[in-house]
Amino acid sequence: MDDSVYALGMSRARARVRPEAAADEYLPGATPALLKALHLMTRDGALNADARRKLKQVNHLLRLLKPALDDILARHPEPVVIDCGAGKAYLGLLLAQLVIEPAQRGSVIGLESRKELVDRARVIAAEAKLPRAHLVLGSVEHALVPERVHLVTALHACDTATDDALALALEVGADHVALVPCCQAEVARQLGEREGPRDALVSILGAHALHRRELGSHLTNVIRALVLEAHGYQVTVTELTGWEHSLKNELILGRRVHRENAAARQRLDALVAATGVEPKILRLLK
């Protein structure tokens, strides 16, 4: 990439948006009060660089989720959305305000293991009058959720937390899945281990630590996509936002169309056999 293009992209991403121009940066229906409470907007109504970056990611994800949201609202009287690893609940609360509350149907359940974040998000939801947004304290892996869930999301769930979200989606048979993985270190560690069978080419590709991290991250998400396909999902993998807003911007979208896919299962088994890795999602599915 040309240095001038990179510098221009970074300067735009870091630019502060003045209050009078801030409305152009958020989706119609989002209130400044909620954005300020989520610290996605400053007290004076401006957007600083960090807030703008986060808001860009959430807004774009909501746009990409629109077909899934339209589908579950059309087919189910009370659609249930589970937001795994909700964090500060940017995604869940904006989804509730922009989609679920206007429809007056359904609910958004945010799962988060840090009590201080859950307590704060509950206060924000109450102040924003979002009764259909629920914050639940606890881990995704051990969460008690409704028997029928229609959409499972995970925005930047770190390392194997994305696998927990994926396993939950498969367990409840979610109609749609949207995963934005964050750091992925587990498979890179496994690639660095000397034990176990492994294709010689894979060993060459992961001979250096930097390459193992990159290969491990890529391999992790390829396996996740194949797991979804093997369980009958039609999968799309795309960018969430431009590189200037986040380096962790891979988005895995799944829409369930079959009960299973034997060909995808064979590809998954072949890949795992060749690489000798076993990420958490495979252990959970056992």
C-alpha positions as CSV (number, residue, x, y, z in Angstrom):
1,M,0.0,0.0,0.0
2,D,1.3,3.5,-0.9
3,D,2.4,5.4,2.2
4,S,0.4,8.5,1.2
5,V,-2.8,6.4,0.9
6,Y,-2.1,4.8,4.3
7,A,-1.4,8.2,5.9
8,L,-4.6,9.7,4.4
9,G,-6.7,6.8,5.7
10,M,-5.2,7.1,9.2
11,S,-5.8,10.9,9.3
12,R,-9.4,10.4,8.3
13,A,-9.9,7.7,10.9
14,R,-8.4,9.9,13.6
15,A,-10.3,13.0,12.7
16,R,-12.6,14.5,15.3
17,V,-16.2,15.0,14.1
18,R,-17.8,18.2,15.4
19,P,-21.2,18.1,17.0
20,E,-23.0,19.7,14.1
21,A,-21.7,17.0,11.8
22,A,-22.0,14.0,14.2
23,A,-25.5,13.1,13.1
24,D,-24.1,12.0,9.7
25,E,-22.0,9.3,11.5
26,Y,-24.7,7.4,13.3
27,L,-27.7,5.4,12.0
28,P,-31.2,6.9,11.9
29,G,-33.0,6.1,15.1
30,A,-30.0,6.1,17.3
31,T,-30.3,8.8,20.0
32,P,-27.4,11.0,21.0
33,A,-28.4,10.3,24.7
34,L,-27.7,6.5,24.2
35,L,-24.5,7.2,22.2
36,K,-23.2,9.5,25.0
37,A,-24.1,6.9,27.7
38,L,-22.1,4.3,25.7
39,H,-19.2,6.8,25.4
40,L,-19.6,6.6,21.6
41,M,-20.1,10.4,21.6
42,T,-18.6,13.1,23.8
43,R,-20.7,15.1,26.3
44,D,-20.8,18.0,23.8
45,G,-22.1,15.8,21.0
46,A,-18.9,15.3,19.1
47,L,-17.1,12.1,18.1
48,N,-13.5,11.7,19.0
49,A,-11.3,9.3,17.0
50,D,-11.8,6.2,19.2
51,A,-15.5,6.7,19.5
52,R,-15.8,7.2,15.7
53,R,-13.8,4.0,15.1
54,K,-16.0,1.9,17.4
55,L,-19.2,3.5,16.0
56,K,-18.2,2.8,12.5
57,Q,-17.7,-0.9,13.3
58,V,-21.0,-1.3,15.1
59,N,-23.0,0.7,12.4
60,H,-21.5,-1.4,9.6
61,L,-22.2,-4.7,11.5
62,L,-25.8,-3.6,12.0
63,R,-26.2,-2.9,8.3
64,L,-24.7,-6.3,7.4
65,L,-27.1,-7.9,9.9
66,K,-30.2,-6.3,8.4
67,P,-31.1,-9.3,6.1
68,A,-30.9,-11.6,9.1
69,L,-32.9,-9.3,11.3
70,D,-35.5,-8.8,8.6
71,D,-35.7,-12.5,8.3
72,I,-36.2,-13.4,11.9
73,L,-38.8,-10.5,12.4
74,A,-40.7,-11.8,9.4
75,R,-40.8,-15.4,10.4
76,H,-41.0,-15.4,14.2
77,P,-43.4,-13.5,16.5
78,E,-40.9,-13.0,19.3
79,P,-37.3,-13.3,17.8
80,V,-34.5,-13.7,20.3
81,V,-31.0,-12.3,19.7
82,I,-28.1,-13.4,21.9
83,D,-25.1,-11.1,22.0
84,C,-22.2,-13.1,23.4
85,G,-19.4,-11.4,25.3
86,A,-21.5,-8.2,25.2
87,G,-18.7,-6.1,26.9
88,K,-20.0,-2.5,27.1
89,A,-23.1,-3.6,25.1
90,Y,-22.6,-1.2,22.2
91,L,-24.0,-3.7,19.7
92,G,-26.8,-5.1,21.9
93,L,-28.2,-1.8,23.0
94,L,-28.1,-0.1,19.6
95,L,-29.7,-3.2,18.1
96,A,-32.4,-3.0,20.7
97,Q,-33.0,0.7,20.0
98,L,-32.8,0.6,16.2
99,V,-34.6,-2.8,15.5
100,I,-36.2,-4.6,18.4
101,E,-38.0,-1.7,20.2
102,P,-39.4,-0.1,17.0
103,A,-40.8,-3.5,16.0
104,Q,-42.2,-4.0,19.6
105,R,-41.4,-7.7,19.3
106,G,-38.6,-9.9,20.4
107,S,-35.6,-9.4,22.8
108,V,-31.9,-8.9,22.9
109,I,-29.9,-10.8,25.5
110,G,-26.4,-9.7,26.2
111,L,-24.1,-12.2,28.0
112,E,-21.2,-10.8,29.9
113,S,-19.0,-12.2,32.6
114,R,-17.8,-8.9,34.1
115,K,-20.2,-7.6,36.7
116,E,-19.3,-3.9,36.5
117,L,-20.1,-3.9,32.7
118,V,-23.4,-5.7,33.2
119,D,-24.4,-3.3,36.0
120,R,-23.5,-0.3,33.9
121,A,-25.3,-1.6,30.8
122,R,-28.4,-2.3,32.8
123,V,-28.5,1.3,34.0
124,I,-28.0,2.6,30.4
125,A,-30.8,0.3,29.1
126,A,-33.2,1.5,31.8
127,E,-32.4,5.2,31.1
128,A,-32.8,4.7,27.4
129,K,-36.1,3.0,27.9
130,L,-35.1,-0.3,26.3
131,P,-37.1,-2.9,28.2
132,R,-36.4,-5.5,25.5
133,A,-32.7,-5.4,26.1
134,H,-31.5,-7.7,28.9
135,L,-28.0,-8.0,30.3
136,V,-27.2,-11.4,31.9
137,L,-24.1,-11.9,34.1
138,G,-22.2,-15.1,33.4
139,S,-20.0,-16.8,30.9
140,V,-21.2,-17.7,27.4
141,E,-20.1,-21.3,27.9
142,H,-22.4,-21.9,30.9
143,A,-25.2,-19.5,30.0
144,L,-28.9,-20.4,30.5
145,V,-30.6,-19.1,27.4
146,P,-34.1,-19.6,25.9
147,E,-34.7,-22.9,24.1
148,R,-35.2,-21.1,20.8
149,V,-32.7,-18.5,19.7
150,H,-32.8,-16.9,16.3
151,L,-29.6,-14.9,15.9
152,V,-26.3,-15.2,17.8
153,T,-23.7,-12.5,17.6
154,A,-20.2,-12.0,19.0
155,L,-18.4,-8.8,18.3
156,H,-14.6,-9.0,19.1
157,A,-15.0,-11.9,21.5
158,C,-11.4,-12.6,22.4
159,D,-9.6,-15.8,21.4
160,T,-11.7,-18.9,22.3
161,A,-14.6,-16.8,23.5
162,T,-15.7,-16.8,19.8
163,D,-15.7,-20.6,19.9
164,D,-18.0,-20.4,23.0
165,A,-20.4,-18.2,21.0
166,L,-20.3,-20.5,18.0
167,A,-20.9,-23.6,20.1
168,L,-23.9,-21.8,21.7
169,A,-25.3,-21.0,18.3
170,L,-25.0,-24.6,17.2
171,E,-26.5,-25.9,20.4
172,V,-29.7,-23.8,20.1
173,G,-29.9,-24.2,16.3
174,A,-29.8,-20.4,15.7
175,D,-31.2,-19.4,12.3
176,H,-28.3,-16.9,11.9
177,V,-24.8,-16.4,13.3
178,A,-22.5,-13.4,13.1
179,L,-19.0,-13.6,14.5
180,V,-16.3,-10.9,14.5
181,P,-13.3,-12.7,16.0
182,C,-10.7,-10.9,18.0
183,C,-7.2,-12.2,18.8
184,Q,-6.8,-15.9,18.1
185,A,-3.8,-17.4,20.0
186,E,-4.8,-21.0,20.7
187,V,-4.2,-22.6,17.3
188,A,-0.9,-20.6,16.9
189,R,0.3,-22.3,20.2
190,Q,-0.8,-25.7,18.9
191,L,1.1,-25.1,15.7
192,G,4.3,-24.4,17.7
193,E,4.1,-27.7,19.5
194,R,6.3,-30.5,18.2
195,E,4.1,-33.4,19.2
196,G,1.4,-34.9,17.0
197,P,1.1,-35.6,13.2
198,R,1.3,-32.7,10.9
199,D,1.6,-32.2,7.2
200,A,5.2,-31.1,6.3
201,L,4.0,-28.1,4.3
202,V,2.0,-26.8,7.4
203,S,5.2,-27.1,9.5
204,I,7.1,-25.0,6.9
205,L,4.3,-22.4,6.9
206,G,4.5,-22.1,10.7
207,A,8.3,-22.3,11.1
208,H,8.5,-18.7,12.4
209,A,6.6,-17.3,15.3
210,L,5.1,-14.3,13.3
211,H,3.9,-16.7,10.6
212,R,2.5,-19.1,13.2
213,R,0.4,-16.3,14.6
214,E,-0.9,-15.3,11.2
215,L,-1.4,-18.9,10.1
216,G,-3.1,-19.7,13.4
217,S,-5.5,-16.8,13.1
218,H,-6.4,-17.7,9.5
219,L,-6.7,-21.4,10.3
220,T,-8.9,-20.8,13.3
221,N,-11.4,-18.8,11.3
222,V,-11.3,-21.3,8.3
223,I,-12.2,-24.1,10.8
224,R,-15.0,-22.0,12.3
225,A,-16.5,-21.4,8.9
226,L,-16.3,-25.1,8.0
227,V,-17.9,-26.0,11.3
228,L,-20.8,-23.8,10.4
229,E,-21.0,-25.2,6.9
230,A,-20.9,-28.8,8.3
231,H,-23.9,-28.0,10.5
232,G,-25.9,-26.8,7.5
233,Y,-25.2,-23.1,7.4
234,Q,-24.6,-21.1,4.3
235,V,-21.5,-19.1,5.2
236,T,-20.1,-15.7,4.0
237,V,-16.8,-14.4,5.2
238,T,-16.1,-10.7,4.6
239,E,-14.5,-7.5,6.0
240,L,-16.4,-5.7,8.8
241,T,-14.9,-2.3,8.2
242,G,-11.9,-0.8,6.5
243,W,-8.4,-1.4,7.8
244,E,-8.1,2.1,9.1
245,H,-10.8,1.5,11.7
246,S,-9.8,-2.0,12.9
247,L,-7.1,-4.6,12.1
248,K,-9.5,-7.3,13.6
249,N,-12.3,-6.9,11.1
250,E,-13.1,-10.4,9.7
251,L,-16.8,-11.1,9.8
252,I,-18.2,-14.7,9.6
253,L,-21.9,-14.8,8.7
254,G,-23.9,-18.0,8.7
255,R,-27.5,-18.6,7.7
256,R,-28.9,-22.1,8.4
257,V,-30.3,-23.7,5.3
258,H,-29.8,-27.5,6.0
259,R,-29.5,-29.9,8.9
260,E,-26.0,-30.8,7.9
261,N,-23.5,-30.8,5.1
262,A,-21.5,-34.0,4.7
263,A,-19.1,-32.5,2.1
264,A,-18.1,-29.7,4.4
265,R,-17.7,-32.2,7.2
266,Q,-15.2,-34.1,5.1
267,R,-13.3,-30.9,4.2
268,L,-13.2,-30.0,7.9
269,D,-11.9,-33.5,8.9
270,A,-9.2,-33.4,6.2
271,L,-8.0,-29.9,7.3
272,V,-7.8,-30.9,10.9
273,A,-5.9,-34.1,10.0
274,A,-3.4,-32.2,7.9
275,T,-2.7,-29.5,10.4
276,G,-2.9,-31.5,13.6
277,V,-4.7,-28.8,15.5
278,E,-7.8,-29.0,17.7
279,P,-9.2,-25.6,18.5
280,K,-11.8,-25.2,21.3
281,I,-14.8,-25.3,19.0
282,L,-13.9,-28.9,18.0
283,R,-13.4,-29.9,21.6
284,L,-16.7,-28.4,22.6
285,L,-18.6,-30.2,19.8
286,K,-17.2,-33.5,21.0
